[in-house]
Each structure stands twice: as C-alpha cells, then as structure tokens.
Amino acid sequence: MEIFLRFDLENIDWKSVCEIFEKAPLGTRDPVKLMIASENSAVVCFAWDSNRIIGFGRALSDGVTCAAIYDLCLLPEYQSKGIGRLIMNGILEKLQNQNVILYAVPGKQGFYEKLGFKTMLTAMGSFIDMEKMKQMNYISKD
Ligand SMILES: CC(C)(COP(=O)(O)OP(=O)(O)OC[C@H]1O[C@@H](n2cnc3c(N)ncnc32)[C@H](O)[C@@H]1OP(=O)(O)O)[C@@H](O)C(=O)NCCC(=O)NCCS
C-alpha cells in the first residue's frame, strides 16, 4: 500500500468519492453538489492508493486569515493507519498562518486534539436542518 495525496480536481470520479462518505460513514452526498463544493473550496485533498481514491478532505479559506475544514473521511479499511492525519497535515500545510476551525463528528474530537485543535467555547452554528443537527449531537437539544 503506497498512499499519496493529490490536491487537484483532474479525473475525479465524484460518485466513487461519495461512496467514501457513505462507507466511512459520514452521511450521503450528491456527486454534483460535492463537485461544485470542491471546485469552490480553497483546498481539496484526495488520498490515493495507486489508481483508487480512498480518502478525502477539503477546506474553505479567505486565503490569508481564516479557514474551515470539512468532509474529512476515509474508506473503513484505510482508517486507523495514519492516513487521516496525513490528509489533515496536507490540508493544514496549505493553510499556514491562518486560523482554522472545524466541527468534529461526535466522538472524533480526540483525533483533532492530537493534531493540536482545541474545543471552542463560543462556537455557534446556523444549520439548514437544525433538528437533524440536534439528533446527531452537533448542537444542544434545548
Ligand atoms: C476520523 C478519521 C478521518 C480519522 O482518520 P484515521 O486515519 O482513522 O486516523 P489516524 O490513524 O490518522 O489517527 C491519528 C491519531 O488520532 C487518533 N484517533 C483517531 N481517531 C480517534 C478518535 N475517534 N478519538 C481519539 N483519537 C483518535 C489515533 O489513535 C492516532 O493517534 P496516535 O497518533 O497516538 O497513533 C477516519 O477514522 C474516518 O474517516 N472516520 C469516519 C468519518 C469521520 O468521522 N470523519 C470525521 C469528520 S469530523
């Protein structure tokens, strides 16, 4: 297994990237929306195992001061092998000198703590589906 990172959008099979989300699991994604979201992202990172994409992550950024990381996921058989950290470090390298925020899937905070992230005390969010975010324990139920 020789994993390498790529940051370009050439020859991406978006349906197979959406399958990573489903299998990870990180929910379902629409391939066209994911492609547009990626095209509009400042950094998009794919982890490849020879000719197969096995991991993904992306970041929004203003290019100079602040950024937000989203959609980090790996196929299950590639998890717990250091590849998540590899993708994060690859993205963070492109966001140097910027404040970086993200929200962790409940239970994954420890992964981000190992990368130096701290829990934010005043993080706030306005979400399209507030009820779903409550059920998934991203926001408080009250
Ligand atoms: C979360 C995810 C990206 C982490 O990637 P990974 O390749 O499995 O993690 P790594 O092997 O790089 O782990 C790096 C370190 O974090 C630790 N770690 C990983 N997951 C952790 C967790 N849930 N809690 C605490 N520590 C964790 C590892 O033990 C490792 O520690 P070490 O440096 O002491 O060895 C991956 O497991 C995944 O795709 N999960 C499903 C989708 C998901 O939840 N994505 C996160 C969205 S916020």
Ligand as a Chemical Component Dictionary entry (heavy atoms), coordinates in Angstrom:
data_LIG
# 
_chem_comp.id                   LIG 
_chem_comp.type                 NON-POLYMER 
_chem_comp.pdbx_formal_charge   0 
_chem_comp.three_letter_code    LIG 
# 
loop_
_chem_comp_atom.comp_id 
_chem_comp_atom.atom_id 
_chem_comp_atom.alt_atom_id 
_chem_comp_atom.type_symbol 
_chem_comp_atom.charge 
_chem_comp_atom.model_Cartn_x 
_chem_comp_atom.model_Cartn_y 
_chem_comp_atom.model_Cartn_z 
_chem_comp_atom.pdbx_ordinal 
LIG C1  C1  C 0 -11.858 10.341 11.595 1  
LIG C2  C2  C 0 -10.889 9.822  10.556 2  
LIG C3  C3  C 0 -10.746 10.803 9.406  3  
LIG C4  C4  C 0 -9.531  9.668  11.258 4  
LIG O1  O1  O 0 -8.584  9.197  10.322 5  
LIG P1  P1  P 0 -7.700  7.896  10.669 6  
LIG O2  O2  O 0 -6.801  7.661  9.536  7  
LIG O3  O3  O 0 -8.633  6.791  11.045 8  
LIG O4  O4  O 0 -6.914  8.349  11.956 9  
LIG P2  P2  P 0 -5.331  8.266  12.155 10 
LIG O5  O5  O 0 -4.930  6.835  12.030 11 
LIG O6  O6  O 0 -4.650  9.231  11.267 12 
LIG O7  O7  O 0 -5.216  8.722  13.676 13 
LIG C5  C5  C 0 -4.289  9.708  14.107 14 
LIG C6  C6  C 0 -4.285  9.692  15.626 15 
LIG O8  O8  O 0 -5.579  10.039 16.115 16 
LIG C7  C7  C 0 -6.080  9.016  16.960 17 
LIG N1  N1  N 0 -7.526  8.890  16.763 18 
LIG C8  C8  C 0 -8.160  8.531  15.637 19 
LIG N2  N2  N 0 -9.500  8.548  15.836 20 
LIG C9  C9  C 0 -9.677  8.931  17.128 21 
LIG C10 C10 C 0 -10.822 9.144  17.944 22 
LIG N3  N3  N 0 -12.068 8.970  17.472 23 
LIG N4  N4  N 0 -10.641 9.553  19.221 24 
LIG C11 C11 C 0 -9.376  9.730  19.715 25 
LIG N5  N5  N 0 -8.263  9.557  18.985 26 
LIG C12 C12 C 0 -8.406  9.152  17.708 27 
LIG C13 C13 C 0 -5.347  7.761  16.545 28 
LIG O9  O9  O 0 -5.304  6.807  17.576 29 
LIG C14 C14 C 0 -3.970  8.318  16.219 30 
LIG O10 O10 O 0 -3.271  8.520  17.426 31 
LIG P3  P3  P 0 -1.683  8.281  17.560 32 
LIG O11 O11 O 0 -1.055  9.429  16.843 33 
LIG O12 O12 O 0 -1.435  8.317  19.024 34 
LIG O13 O13 O 0 -1.383  6.978  16.917 35 
LIG C15 C15 C 0 -11.319 8.447  9.988  36 
LIG O14 O14 O 0 -11.337 7.489  11.016 37 
LIG C16 C16 C 0 -12.686 8.474  9.310  38 
LIG O15 O15 O 0 -12.788 8.654  8.102  39 
LIG N6  N6  N 0 -13.772 8.251  10.105 40 
LIG C17 C17 C 0 -15.130 8.233  9.548  41 
LIG C18 C18 C 0 -15.586 9.591  9.041  42 
LIG C19 C19 C 0 -15.465 10.662 10.108 43 
LIG O16 O16 O 0 -15.946 10.523 11.219 44 
LIG N7  N7  N 0 -14.808 11.763 9.739  45 
LIG C20 C20 C 0 -14.555 12.852 10.652 46 
LIG C21 C21 C 0 -15.388 14.008 10.322 47 
LIG S1  S1  S 0 -15.253 15.267 11.567 48 
# 
loop_
_chem_comp_bond.comp_id 
_chem_comp_bond.atom_id_1 
_chem_comp_bond.atom_id_2 
_chem_comp_bond.value_order 
_chem_comp_bond.pdbx_ordinal 
LIG C1  C2  SING 1  
LIG C2  C3  SING 2  
LIG C2  C4  SING 3  
LIG C2  C15 SING 4  
LIG C4  O1  SING 5  
LIG O1  P1  SING 6  
LIG P1  O2  DOUB 7  
LIG P1  O3  SING 8  
LIG P1  O4  SING 9  
LIG O4  P2  SING 10 
LIG P2  O5  DOUB 11 
LIG P2  O6  SING 12 
LIG P2  O7  SING 13 
LIG O7  C5  SING 14 
LIG C5  C6  SING 15 
LIG C6  O8  SING 16 
LIG C6  C14 SING 17 
LIG O8  C7  SING 18 
LIG C7  N1  SING 19 
LIG C7  C13 SING 20 
LIG N1  C8  SING 21 
LIG N1  C12 SING 22 
LIG C8  N2  DOUB 23 
LIG N2  C9  SING 24 
LIG C9  C10 SING 25 
LIG C9  C12 DOUB 26 
LIG C10 N3  SING 27 
LIG C10 N4  DOUB 28 
LIG N4  C11 SING 29 
LIG C11 N5  DOUB 30 
LIG N5  C12 SING 31 
LIG C13 O9  SING 32 
LIG C13 C14 SING 33 
LIG C14 O10 SING 34 
LIG O10 P3  SING 35 
LIG P3  O11 DOUB 36 
LIG P3  O12 SING 37 
LIG P3  O13 SING 38 
LIG C15 O14 SING 39 
LIG C15 C16 SING 40 
LIG C16 O15 DOUB 41 
LIG C16 N6  SING 42 
LIG N6  C17 SING 43 
LIG C17 C18 SING 44 
LIG C18 C19 SING 45 
LIG C19 O16 DOUB 46 
LIG C19 N7  SING 47 
LIG N7  C20 SING 48 
LIG C20 C21 SING 49 
LIG C21 S1  SING 50 
# 
